[in-house]
Amino acid sequence: MPRAPRLQLTALLLLFGGIAGLAHAQHVLLVQHKGQAHVVRRVDRTFPMVESGGKLVTANSNRFLLQEVEEYLPLFITVRNVLVRSSHVDVMSENATINNRLEFSANFVSAYHVEDVFVVLELTPENGKKGLFIRELGRLQPNEPRSLDLTVSMAHPLGSGTYQLHLFAGGREVLHSQQPFAYREQVLDQMVARRIQGRTDGLPQPLMGPVPEYPPALVPRKLDGHAILRIRILPTGAIVDPEVVSATDPAFGESAAAAFRQWTISCRASRMARPVEVSVDMPVQFLAPR
């Protein structure tokens, strides 16, 4: 009787960033649909949705491509508890591997409401044959973690290859906490500089940040209100030291300050079209949930 092939189970536990990462850049995800490339606007479970004839339809292909674009969508999502587990089975008698799998899990948190969020996992095994895997994340509610567990079957083991996480909302890539801090700061600086190029002095414009949350403690009272905050905007567009000037209730001031600390602003430009530090008073209106 022929001998059964010898099998050896090999498993490797990887924490995100534990192996070489890929170069970061902003993208849209393209998929082939009816012979043409379309931007993936959302994902239904694992099925890409594209715009065709004025409505969203399921693409009739799973051939994907990440296409670099000029800018990220100015949103930020925190990614926590990331764990990636890679495993495969060695067939010793045939010098091959089977059951090549990669398991990805994480929690995703946004400071604001975000629709049509989906994940793209970009994998490059050690043999260099890149693959893209997508999964719906759906709607993110403010400060409510949403978990994702993704299992990917691969033709080849990941080995010493690389992988990168991409997050999209409505078809545009967003910034997230697994990207290097220095990289995110560089991206925001470039986005701010692009918006103030050629401008003379003008009012600061919001670029990225959460909407101040209506204070939960005031919901039973159904109070409308407002707050005025004095904020210092650095040349990079970051906000520091928000100070409550006035508020119809202290909770409104606290909520506005917490939100503004997370904002990035396209700040004023000097007459030489260079960003400068400014201090401004920012009014915030609160409407009670109806």
N, C-alpha and C positions, 0 to 999 in steps of 0.2 A: 504494500500500500504506500502511496506517496506520503511523505512526511508533511505534517501541517507546518505552515510558516511560523517561525518564532516571532512573537510580538513583544515589544518592550514599550511600556507607557512612559512617555517623557512629558513632564509638565513644568512650566516656568511661571512664577508669579511676578508680575511687573507692576510697580506703582507708576502712575502717569509721570512722564519725564525721566523715568529710570533708564531709558535707552535714548539713543541719539534722536533728537527732534528734527522736524523739517523746517525749512525757512518759512517764515510767516509772510502772508500777503493777503489782501482782501480780494474776494471772488464773488461771482455768481455761479450757480450750478446749472449747467446746460444738460439737456437730455434730447435725444433724437426722437422726433415725433412726426410721422408721415414724411420722412425723408429730410426734415429740416431741424435745425437746432433751436430749441426753445428754452427759456429760463424757467426753472422749476420754482413755482410760486408757493407751493405748499406740498406736504406729504401726507397721504392718507395711509396710516400704518407704515407700509414699506413701498407704497405706490406713488410715484411722482405725479404731480398735478401741474399742468401748464395752461396758459391762456390761449384759447382758440375760438374764433368766432364770437368774441366778447364774453366768453364764459370759461370757467375752469373745467378741464377734462383730464382724464387719466391718460398719461402718455403711453403710446403703444410700443415702447422700447425701454430697456434698462441700460442703455449705453450712455454713460455719464462723462462729463468733462468739467473740471473747475477752470473757469475763465477769469483771469485777473481783471479787476476794474479799478477805477480811480479812488473810490472811497468806501469805507465801511458805512453802514447805517449807524447813526450816532445813538446807539443803545448799548447798555452794558449788562451782562448777566454773570452772576457769581456761580461757579461750578465747585461743588464740595464733594468730599468723600469719593474721589475718583479712584477706581480700581480696575486694572486690566489684567486678565489672566489668559495666558497663551498655553495651549497644550496640543500634543500630537502623539500618534502611535507609530513607533518604528517597526517596520516589517524587516527583521534582521536578514532572513534568507533571500529577500529580493532587493535589499539595499534601497528601500523606499519608505515613505511615510504615508499614513492615512489618518482620517479623522482630525484634520488640521482645523483647530477652532480658536477663536478669540472671543472672550467674554468681557464686556465693558459695562460698568455700572457707575452711576454718579447721581448727585442731587443738583438741581438747577433752581436758582433763586433770582428773581428780578425785583427791583424796587418799584416797578410800575407794571401796568397791564400790558401784556404783549400777546398778539394773536399769531397763529400759524407759524409756530416755532418748530424747526426740525433740525436734526443732528446729521452731520456728514462725518463719517470716520474714514480718514484717508490712510490707507495701509500700503507700505512698501516693504515686502519681505526681502530677505537678504539676497534673493535671486533677482531683485530689481523690478519684478512684474507688479506694477502698482494696481490697487483696487480701491473703489469708492463704495461705501455702504451707507445707506440712508435709513432713518427711522423718525417717525413722527413724535414730537414732544407735545405739540398742541398749544393750549392757552396757558400762559403764566399769569397768575394773580399776584398782586403786590405782596411781597414778603412771605409767600406761601411756597415752600419747597416742593418741587415735583421730581420724582425719581424716575430713572430710566435704567432698564437692564436690557442689554443688547448682546445677542450671540451671533457671531459671524462664522460661517463655514468657508474656509479658504482652500485654494488648490494646492498651496505650498505653505509650509510652516513659516511663521514670522521670523524666527531665529533672531539674528542680530539686526533685523531691519528697523525701519522707523515707522512712526504713526503720528497723526495730527488730528486734533479735534476741531471741527468747524461748526459754528452755530449760525442759523439763518432765521430771519423773521420776515414773512411775506416775500421771500425770495432774495433778500439782501443779507449779506453776512454782517454779524454784529460782533462787537468786542466782548471778550470774556476773561475771567480771572486766571485761566490756565495759560494765557499768553504772557510772556515776560513783561514785567512792569515797565521796564525801560522802553520796550517796543510800543506798548500802549501809549505811553507819554509822548513818544516821537510821532505816532500817528495823530494824536489829538493836536499836537503843536502844528503839524502840517495842515490839518483841517481848519484850525483857527487862522493860520497864515493865509490860506487860500481864500477865506471869506473876507478878510480885511484888506486884501491886496488892492491897491489903488484907492482905498477909501480915505476920506478926510475924517475929522472928528465926528463921531456919531454915538448914538446910544448903544449900550451892550445888547447883544442878541443871544438868546439861549442856544446852545449847541446840543448838550446831552445832559440828562438828569431826570429824576423822578418828579412827578407832580406831588406837591404836599398832600399828605393823607388827612382826611377829616378825622379829628381826634375821636377815638372810640368812646371815651368817657362822656363826650357831649352828645352822642347819638340819641340817648333817651330824651334829652331836652330839645332836640331839633332846632338848635340855634344856628342862624346864619351869622357870619362874622368876617372879620378881616384882620390882617396884621401887616405892619410895615417893618421891613428889616433893612438895616444898613450893612452892606457887604463890601468887602475889599476884593477886587478882582486883579489877580496877578497877570503879568504880560502873557503867560501861557494860557490864560483863560480859566485857571483854577480859582475857586472861591475859598477865602479863608476868613476866619473870625466873623461869622454872621452875628449881628447884634440886633436884638428886638428893640425897635424904637417905640412902637405902640402895638397894642393888640386888644380887641374887645374881650378876649379871654386869654389867660396865660397859655392855655393848651394850644391855641392857634399859633402863637409865637413859637412855641417849642416844636410843633409839627413843621412849620415853615423853615425853621433853622435846620432841623434834621435833614430836610430835603435839599436845601441849598448847599449843604456841605458836600453833597454828592454831585453837584452840577459842574459842568464845564461850559464856559461862556465864550462866544466870539466877542472879545473885548474891544474897546476903543482903539483907534489908530492915531498916531501923531500926524502932524502935517507932512511928515516924511513917510507916511504909510507904514509905520512901525508900531507894534503893539506897546502900550504903556500901562502902568498900574493905575487903576481908578477906584474910587469909592462911590457907591450909588445907593439910593434908597429904593427898595423893591417892594411894591404893594402886592399882597396876596389876598384873594377873595375866597371865602369858604362858604359853600352852600350845603346845608344839612341834607343828608340822604332822604329822599322822599320814598 
